[in-house]
């Protein structure tokens, strides 16, 4: 019985001390940061594109 309990104890210690899951969390944080930056950049890009297309449309209408 003591041997079985010792084996379970050792297995639990190995599971708790493992750092395999830490890499997954770090990658998830990096992906979240990239998504946040992309979302913030999209607003600026959208307004710049809108301004550019408005300028092009005004130029085309003036020439026609």
C-alpha positions as CSV (number, residue, x, y, z in Angstrom):
1,X,0.0,0.0,0.0
2,X,2.8,2.4,0.8
3,X,4.5,1.6,-2.5
4,X,1.3,2.5,-4.4
5,X,0.9,5.8,-2.5
6,X,4.5,6.6,-3.1
7,X,4.1,6.0,-6.8
8,X,1.0,8.3,-6.9
9,X,2.8,10.9,-4.9
10,X,5.8,10.8,-7.4
11,X,3.4,11.0,-10.4
12,X,1.6,14.0,-8.9
13,X,4.9,15.8,-8.2
14,X,6.0,15.2,-11.8
15,X,2.7,16.5,-13.1
16,X,2.8,19.6,-10.9
17,X,6.5,20.4,-11.7
18,X,6.1,20.0,-15.5
19,X,6.3,23.2,-17.6
20,X,4.9,21.8,-20.8
21,X,1.6,23.8,-20.4
22,X,3.5,27.0,-19.9
23,X,4.6,27.2,-23.5
24,X,1.0,27.0,-24.6
25,X,0.0,29.9,-22.4
26,X,2.9,32.0,-23.7
27,X,1.9,31.4,-27.3
28,X,-1.7,32.2,-26.5
29,X,-0.6,35.6,-25.0
30,X,1.5,36.4,-28.1
31,X,-1.4,35.6,-30.4
32,X,-3.7,37.7,-28.3
33,X,-1.3,40.6,-28.5
34,X,-0.9,40.3,-32.2
35,X,-4.7,40.2,-32.6
36,X,-5.1,43.3,-30.5
37,X,-2.5,45.2,-32.5
38,X,-4.1,44.1,-35.8
39,X,-7.5,45.3,-34.6
40,X,-6.1,48.6,-33.5
41,X,-4.3,49.1,-36.8
42,X,-7.4,48.2,-38.8
43,X,-9.2,51.3,-37.7
44,X,-6.4,53.6,-38.9
45,X,-6.0,51.6,-42.1
46,X,-9.8,51.8,-42.8
47,X,-9.9,55.6,-42.4
48,X,-6.8,56.0,-44.6
49,X,-8.3,53.9,-47.3
50,X,-11.6,55.8,-47.1
51,X,-9.8,59.1,-47.5
52,X,-7.8,57.8,-50.4
53,X,-10.8,56.4,-52.2
54,X,-12.7,59.7,-51.6
55,X,-9.8,61.6,-53.1
56,X,-9.7,59.4,-56.1
57,X,-13.5,59.7,-56.6
58,X,-13.3,63.4,-56.4
59,X,-10.5,63.6,-58.9
60,X,-12.3,61.3,-61.3
61,X,-15.6,63.3,-61.0
62,X,-13.7,66.5,-61.6
63,X,-12.0,65.2,-64.7
64,X,-15.2,63.8,-66.3
